[in-house]
């Protein structure tokens, strides 16, 4: 098969250029002219960002400190000589079909059976992947162009799903039994990066300074030295040894089989288990009772913006929690006057959401973008206020649920709240309440208002006096509270129309309030806990 070198060939989907795809060299050298890197698959999009960042870390041997980063940022474009010199040095290692060092593959790999290249794509129903978007399988015959295969290969190394038997492999002429497959490095938790006004700024503000000497696979004589191995029945793994190592992690051993200028099948098996410890610059790490410190994950039941407070929170110096390094970099940029203090960025949040208590069953992927001004990435006062305002919305959502369940109860049994009245069947009440549920519409409509809140909340803060403005001048806070009340009322009034206009429906609705006032937004007083045990001296009844 002829060479397909990722440095020169067009394969990275870019927005804002004169052609839809570029090679690695042109993507970096024209980054100041391009708007963004974006693929139809969100997983490919984040995997490409991770790859480009890893290359830049090696091109610049850093930046190792903030001063080096600031010089790079001020240049406005990546240095052509540095980028070209580095890529030329390792050019032979970026060939997708090379015989000795094929890019992100293992040339000496053979497995009992070759599988379809559709196994590379999480959206394809292949291997352990759920049937989300298509009905491909391991035996499906396809002919993927080399550019598409390259993108899927990189995404697979970041997002391959575990929970499957790897089987035996022949590596370098020797038979080997491999451990069960495990999750890829970026699979669990949200992947977060900031987007600037062009691709150069996007890559630079995510290139947080770090003193890191770890190597990518293409610079190693044995790029699979640290793959998982079995010692008896025990899996032996190797932890991460740096940021570049994490960004270019080889979660799977793969060898693509060329097919007349395309790819149809490949050898595919377990590579290197994900290092779940702190250290991925794109992750949010938070503490939970169940898992300790772990990456913050997307929920299948709510949009990522509802977790904005957890995403943005600045951990204390004594905490082991972390937030994406790009946030910390922007905070420092702002404090040193390197960029406009109120510059607005887009926060990209991407990830897969699994079914509750079923880590191996993914229900959806999501790529969300939130417009966030720099002060909200740097000021604890603004972040905590944002959290309080989100909590108001959550409280009203709970009140919506309570009211709808009461309406359902009264609709099924009009005398349910009377002394000795008949109580409706609980399951039937739940079915009616779930049918009426106004919360999906409520949350969907609040999203637009939330983005307005993000943009305008810094204006409620009096920076000169380092305090909040008087209540009547906090326009963003006031507007959010009004939107929460109006959208809640609108949602419940629309949902209960399903009950119709029968006398029974009218009586049920007349007894439950559908409007919302300021009192509904204030924290509700907690009821004192009931004593579980009688105090000494209490008499039994």
NUDO-833040 format. One record per residue (C-alpha): y negated, x, z negated; residue number from 1. Coordinates in steps of 0.001 Angstrom, whole numbers, always signed. Layout:
N
y	x	z	n
Y	X	Z	NUM
...
//
This chain:
541
y	x	z	n
+0	+0	+0	1
-3473	+1293	+829	2
-5767	+2328	-1984	3
-7778	-339	-3771	4
-10137	+1635	-5957	5
-12065	-480	-8432	6
-14992	+1919	-8403	7
-15811	+1262	-4760	8
-14140	-1995	-3734	9
-15880	-5324	-4310	10
-14119	-7308	-7059	11
-16542	-7925	-9981	12
-18239	-11353	-9566	13
-21992	-10971	-10039	14
-24911	-13382	-9987	15
-28260	-12491	-8464	16
-27156	-9911	-5909	17
-27035	-9905	-2145	18
-23243	-10328	-2194	19
-20966	-12192	-4614	20
-18840	-9223	-5759	21
-19406	-5539	-6435	22
-17386	-2481	-7413	23
-17842	-791	-10772	24
-20304	+1791	-9421	25
-22622	-709	-7742	26
-22402	-3144	-10649	27
-23709	-478	-13025	28
-26235	+1161	-10707	29
-27687	-2193	-9657	30
-27429	-3798	-13100	31
-31231	-3969	-13392	32
-31286	-6054	-10185	33
-28363	-8329	-11068	34
-28642	-11296	-13377	35
-25150	-11526	-14816	36
-21416	-10960	-14496	37
-19632	-14302	-14484	38
-16182	-15429	-13331	39
-14706	-18914	-13008	40
-12403	-17950	-15873	41
-14290	-17381	-19149	42
-11543	-14966	-20212	43
-12188	-12787	-17176	44
-15922	-12888	-17888	45
-15610	-11439	-21389	46
-12899	-8959	-20321	47
-15205	-7585	-17622	48
-18018	-7159	-20147	49
-15648	-5271	-22442	50
-14573	-2986	-19590	51
-18131	-2211	-18467	52
-19210	-1480	-22035	53
-16293	+913	-22500	54
-17245	+2781	-19321	55
-20865	+3050	-20462	56
-19830	+4397	-23865	57
-17941	+7164	-22050	58
-20692	+7784	-19483	59
-23237	+8392	-22258	60
-20823	+9778	-24853	61
-22447	+7155	-27009	62
-25214	+6291	-27630	63
-24381	+7873	-30969	64
-27617	+6870	-32737	65
-30572	+4525	-32408	66
-32911	+7121	-30890	67
-30457	+7785	-28064	68
-30055	+4055	-27558	69
-33821	+3514	-27457	70
-34239	+6124	-24696	71
-31527	+4422	-22670	72
-33098	+990	-23140	73
-36569	+2253	-22221	74
-35297	+3694	-18921	75
-34747	+182	-17522	76
-31753	+1256	-15404	77
-28588	+3264	-15811	78
-28800	+6902	-14760	79
-27315	+7205	-11267	80
-26288	+10843	-11686	81
-24488	+10256	-15002	82
-22680	+7139	-13807	83
-21645	+8688	-10486	84
-20529	+11966	-12074	85
-18326	+10192	-14608	86
-16765	+7772	-12110	87
-16079	+10571	-9627	88
-14372	+12589	-12357	89
-11895	+9793	-13050	90
-11838	+8135	-9643	91
-8089	+8536	-9059	92
-7351	+6634	-12283	93
-9137	+3461	-11054	94
-6792	+2798	-8128	95
-4947	-489	-8641	96
-1906	+691	-6649	97
-1754	+4410	-7486	98
+1745	+5880	-7760	99
+1146	+7978	-10900	100
-1713	+6374	-12821	101
-2229	+2808	-11561	102
-5217	+1269	-13353	103
-4257	-259	-16751	104
-577	-156	-15769	105
+2579	+1893	-16400	106
+3945	+3561	-13279	107
+7334	+4346	-14861	108
+8045	+752	-15950	109
+10951	-1402	-14755	110
+12296	-4577	-16317	111
+15457	-6556	-15644	112
+13527	-9068	-13562	113
+10162	-9063	-11867	114
+7964	-12061	-12666	115
+5135	-13780	-10818	116
+1651	-12294	-11192	117
+611	-15740	-12420	118
+1879	-14484	-15800	119
-1347	-12459	-15991	120
-3502	-15572	-16230	121
-3628	-17608	-19433	122
-4689	-20676	-17456	123
-1431	-20568	-15459	124
+1603	-22265	-17010	125
+3708	-19125	-17032	126
+5661	-17337	-19753	127
+4534	-18730	-23136	128
+1294	-20163	-21785	129
+791	-23903	-22210	130
+333	-26108	-19155	131
-3442	-26473	-19286	132
-4762	-26276	-15733	133
-1820	-25920	-13352	134
+1964	-26038	-13150	135
+2791	-22512	-12005	136
+5806	-20723	-13438	137
+7336	-17272	-13589	138
+9241	-17988	-10361	139
+6254	-19355	-8453	140
+5631	-17446	-5235	141
+1992	-16517	-4765	142
+37	-13910	-2840	143
-2949	-12939	-4916	144
-5647	-10842	-3246	145
-6183	-7464	-4867	146
-9603	-8399	-6282	147
-8221	-11475	-8037	148
-5252	-9518	-9328	149
-7539	-6843	-10771	150
-9570	-9408	-12667	151
-6449	-11145	-13998	152
-4944	-7806	-15061	153
-7976	-6901	-17152	154
-8154	-10371	-18713	155
-4449	-10248	-19566	156
-4809	-6975	-21450	157
-7455	-8669	-23599	158
-6030	-12200	-23921	159
-2231	-12213	-23469	160
-470	-14629	-25829	161
+2385	-13462	-28031	162
+5342	-15380	-29569	163
+7877	-14508	-26860	164
+10873	-12230	-26385	165
+9958	-9073	-24507	166
+13436	-8099	-23408	167
+14663	-4669	-22406	168
+12822	-2276	-20138	169
+13476	+972	-18331	170
+10656	+3410	-18999	171
+10650	+6806	-17342	172
+14291	+6374	-16433	173
+15382	+5542	-19993	174
+16478	+2128	-21261	175
+14495	+808	-24190	176
+14525	-2349	-26297	177
+10990	-3555	-26952	178
+9643	-5687	-29825	179
+8746	-9329	-29385	180
+5422	-9848	-27666	181
+2350	-10121	-29833	182
-1209	-11332	-29326	183
-3642	-9276	-27277	184
-6638	-7605	-28881	185
-9320	-10216	-28043	186
-7190	-13363	-28224	187
-7914	-14469	-31789	188
-11417	-15330	-32902	189
-14637	-15852	-31022	190
-15882	-13213	-28591	191
-19662	-13012	-28805	192
-22266	-11103	-26815	193
-25983	-11372	-26132	194
-27383	-11967	-22668	195
-30756	-10548	-21668	196
-33026	-11051	-18699	197
-30800	-8986	-16373	198
-27389	-7309	-16462	199
-28840	-3944	-17507	200
-30429	-5503	-20570	201
-27285	-7513	-21326	202
-25067	-4434	-21278	203
-27557	-2302	-23168	204
-28168	-4687	-26063	205
-24398	-4957	-26508	206
-23971	-1176	-26377	207
-24572	-785	-30109	208
-24915	+2879	-31201	209
-21666	+4295	-32549	210
-20271	+7780	-33086	211
-16979	+7160	-31330	212
-14666	+9685	-29697	213
-11801	+7339	-28826	214
-10593	+7458	-25232	215
-9884	+4748	-22639	216
-6453	+4749	-20937	217
-7738	+6306	-17715	218
-8768	+9481	-19576	219
-5354	+9967	-21211	220
-2382	+11894	-19812	221
-80	+9422	-21569	222
-2017	+6147	-21868	223
+1009	+4429	-23453	224
+1522	+6928	-26232	225
+503	+4344	-28823	226
+2509	+1357	-27540	227
+4756	-621	-29884	228
+8205	+831	-30482	229
+11282	-252	-32386	230
+12740	+1963	-35096	231
+15942	+127	-35925	232
+14726	-3442	-36359	233
+11238	-2471	-37489	234
+8222	-2573	-35192	235
+6134	+602	-35254	236
+2478	+138	-34318	237
-579	+2364	-34117	238
-3943	+1205	-35451	239
-7177	+1421	-33516	240
-8965	+4739	-33511	241
-12347	+3644	-32181	242
-14517	+1140	-30357	243
-13622	+2302	-26840	244
-9955	+2113	-27807	245
-10408	-1536	-28822	246
-12367	-2423	-25683	247
-9657	-1007	-23371	248
-6549	-1938	-25405	249
-3344	-2202	-23361	250
-1656	-5227	-24892	251
+1001	-5349	-22172	252
+2998	-2838	-20158	253
+2560	-3883	-16539	254
+3437	-2544	-13139	255
+2179	-4507	-10163	256
+4455	-4587	-7106	257
+2435	-4372	-3860	258
+3163	-6928	-1152	259
+1452	-6189	+2160	260
-2112	-5933	+867	261
-1627	-8470	-1930	262
+358	-8878	-5140	263
+3077	-11446	-5795	264
+5310	-10041	-8513	265
+5244	-7447	-11249	266
+7149	-5890	-14127	267
+5736	-7174	-17392	268
+6542	-6657	-21079	269
+5088	-5997	-24536	270
+2590	-3165	-24899	271
+483	-2568	-27992	272
+33	-5045	-30837	273
-3520	-6076	-31628	274
-5267	-4325	-34483	275
-6554	-7235	-36577	276
-8650	-5122	-38916	277
-12448	-4973	-38899	278
-13966	-3091	-36013	279
-14276	-5181	-32868	280
-18015	-5172	-32042	281
-17813	-8643	-30439	282
-16194	-10426	-33398	283
-17421	-12335	-36441	284
-15334	-11475	-39509	285
-15409	-13926	-42403	286
-13461	-14389	-45629	287
-11052	-17283	-46099	288
-8682	-18086	-48945	289
-5735	-18341	-46576	290
-6194	-15199	-44463	291
-8667	-12994	-46305	292
-10987	-11171	-43891	293
-10259	-12402	-40376	294
-12088	-13172	-37110	295
-13929	-16492	-37072	296
-12121	-18770	-34622	297
-13137	-21589	-32362	298
-12129	-25079	-33431	299
-10539	-27509	-31009	300
-12380	-30367	-32728	301
-15961	-29092	-32672	302
-18355	-27108	-30531	303
-19232	-23548	-31513	304
-22904	-24343	-32168	305
-21882	-26268	-35270	306
-20728	-22910	-36669	307
-24030	-21222	-35798	308
-24815	-20467	-39435	309
-21478	-18678	-39934	310
-21948	-16799	-36673	311
-25491	-15621	-37417	312
-25248	-14978	-41175	313
-26137	-11449	-42225	314
-23406	-10262	-44628	315
-24485	-8549	-47819	316
-24192	-4785	-48064	317
-21325	-5145	-50557	318
-19369	-7558	-48361	319
-16514	-6699	-46035	320
-17626	-9468	-43712	321
-19120	-8565	-40346	322
-21098	-10139	-37542	323
-21335	-8967	-33893	324
-22958	-5551	-33666	325
-25382	-6757	-30983	326
-27031	-9003	-33614	327
-27594	-6047	-35918	328
-28965	-4027	-33017	329
-31488	-6722	-32099	330
-32570	-6933	-35746	331
-33287	-3211	-35678	332
-35011	-3461	-32306	333
-37296	-6093	-33755	334
-38091	-4132	-36914	335
-39008	-1000	-34918	336
-41065	-2782	-32267	337
-38781	-1560	-29459	338
-38888	-4996	-27789	339
-40979	-8142	-28085	340
-40563	-9447	-31659	341
-40003	-13044	-30518	342
-37949	-12311	-27408	343
-35322	-14956	-26699	344
-31696	-14165	-25914	345
-28681	-16212	-24944	346
-25798	-15960	-27397	347
-22527	-16248	-25494	348
-19602	-17587	-27533	349
-16196	-17553	-25887	350
-12688	-18086	-27097	351
-9483	-20079	-27159	352
-8859	-22872	-29651	353
-5344	-23526	-30907	354
-3805	-26686	-32286	355
-4165	-27063	-36078	356
-1470	-25034	-37859	357
+48	-24054	-34492	358
-1227	-20599	-33659	359
+855	-20358	-30486	360
-340	-23604	-28913	361
-3753	-23299	-27282	362
-5511	-26540	-26435	363
-8615	-25317	-24666	364
-10927	-22474	-23936	365
-14657	-22706	-24330	366
-17655	-20681	-23185	367
-20871	-21800	-24847	368
-24374	-20403	-24598	369
-27049	-20829	-27251	370
-30705	-19809	-26758	371
-31607	-17797	-29854	372
-34976	-16088	-30474	373
-34874	-12617	-32014	374
-36254	-13745	-35427	375
-33171	-15926	-35947	376
-30980	-12844	-35540	377
-32947	-10855	-38088	378
-34448	-13126	-40766	379
-32231	-14368	-43599	380
-34741	-17113	-44477	381
-34454	-18653	-41004	382
-30672	-18319	-40935	383
-30278	-20027	-44319	384
-32636	-22838	-43295	385
-30572	-23290	-40133	386
-27455	-23565	-42273	387
-29057	-26200	-44485	388
-30119	-28260	-41466	389
-26638	-28078	-39982	390
-25238	-29218	-43322	391
-27487	-32293	-43129	392
-25913	-33160	-39784	393
-22402	-32675	-41195	394
-23218	-34903	-44160	395
-24483	-37675	-41900	396
-21315	-37345	-39796	397
-19246	-37979	-42921	398
-21419	-40996	-43719	399
-20858	-42298	-40181	400
-17135	-42052	-40699	401
-17331	-43824	-44075	402
-19368	-46702	-42668	403
-17132	-47213	-39658	404
-14035	-47276	-41849	405
-15684	-49858	-44066	406
-16586	-51957	-41006	407
-12994	-51727	-39764	408
-11714	-52809	-43172	409
-14045	-55821	-43357	410
-13304	-56762	-39771	411
-9567	-56922	-40472	412
-9904	-58513	-43917	413
-13298	-60208	-44495	414
-12577	-60738	-48214	415
-11306	-57173	-48794	416
-14234	-56321	-51090	417
-14002	-59549	-53076	418
-12179	-59721	-56371	419
-8512	-60249	-55586	420
-9205	-60159	-51849	421
-6515	-59246	-49350	422
-6451	-55575	-48348	423
-5760	-54763	-44687	424
-2946	-52489	-43607	425
-4135	-48875	-43897	426
-2665	-47725	-40617	427
-4236	-50627	-38756	428
-7579	-49910	-40422	429
-7339	-46284	-39324	430
-6517	-47289	-35750	431
-9567	-49538	-35531	432
-11803	-46943	-37176	433
-10559	-44226	-34840	434
-11261	-46462	-31856	435
-14798	-47093	-33101	436
-15432	-43470	-34179	437
-19101	-42747	-33356	438
-18970	-39053	-34201	439
-18075	-37639	-30752	440
-21146	-39296	-29215	441
-23276	-38284	-32221	442
-22345	-34597	-31959	443
-22621	-34494	-28177	444
-26186	-35819	-28251	445
-27243	-33591	-31137	446
-26410	-30459	-29157	447
-29552	-30639	-27031	448
-31681	-31185	-30136	449
-29980	-28242	-31817	450
-31004	-25909	-29012	451
-34579	-27124	-29455	452
-34252	-26385	-33167	453
-33065	-22836	-32453	454
-36037	-22203	-30191	455
-38681	-23677	-32496	456
-37465	-23028	-36047	457
-39264	-19634	-36320	458
-42553	-21512	-35885	459
-41964	-23243	-39245	460
-42174	-19872	-40978	461
-45522	-18385	-42034	462
-44928	-14715	-41232	463
-48351	-13688	-42506	464
-47679	-14991	-46021	465
-43890	-14532	-45882	466
-43128	-18124	-46797	467
-42487	-21506	-45244	468
-45432	-23471	-43953	469
-46358	-26709	-45792	470
-43824	-29488	-45214	471
-46095	-31448	-42881	472
-46448	-28376	-40636	473
-42721	-27664	-40288	474
-42429	-29386	-36914	475
-38961	-28091	-35995	476
-37415	-29073	-39333	477
-39012	-32523	-39239	478
-37936	-33110	-35638	479
-34315	-32181	-36427	480
-34157	-34570	-39376	481
-35517	-37395	-37223	482
-33058	-36638	-34426	483
-30135	-36662	-36871	484
-31155	-40106	-38164	485
-31846	-41633	-34749	486
-28713	-40259	-33078	487
-26541	-41409	-35974	488
-27937	-44940	-35773	489
-27609	-45003	-32000	490
-24007	-43783	-32151	491
-22791	-46312	-34716	492
-24587	-49231	-33089	493
-22993	-48386	-29744	494
-19526	-47910	-31206	495
-19345	-51223	-33062	496
-20040	-53169	-29861	497
-16326	-52767	-29210	498
-15737	-55420	-31884	499
-17480	-58035	-29786	500
-19611	-60959	-31013	501
-17077	-63065	-32848	502
-17984	-64542	-36209	503
-15607	-62130	-37912	504
-17274	-59126	-36255	505
-20781	-60357	-37072	506
-19865	-60883	-40746	507
-18370	-57377	-40998	508
-21407	-55753	-39402	509
-23851	-57702	-41558	510
-22444	-56073	-44696	511
-22731	-52431	-43544	512
-26022	-50679	-42869	513
-26378	-49026	-39459	514
-29797	-47430	-39927	515
-30351	-44043	-41579	516
-33199	-42921	-43812	517
-34286	-39735	-45566	518
-32081	-40564	-48525	519
-29018	-40325	-46309	520
-29998	-36749	-45451	521
-30343	-35525	-49020	522
-27325	-33986	-50744	523
-25327	-36624	-52552	524
-24864	-36149	-56312	525
-21369	-35068	-57199	526
-19326	-37377	-59362	527
-18050	-35834	-62577	528
-14411	-34846	-62307	529
-11985	-37133	-64061	530
-10178	-35588	-66997	531
-6561	-34850	-66205	532
-5576	-34642	-69824	533
-6612	-36657	-72829	534
-8535	-34819	-75492	535
-7093	-34544	-78944	536
-7454	-37744	-80908	537
-7269	-40084	-77903	538
-4913	-42954	-78460	539
-2322	-43994	-75969	540
-2812	-47451	-74567	541
//
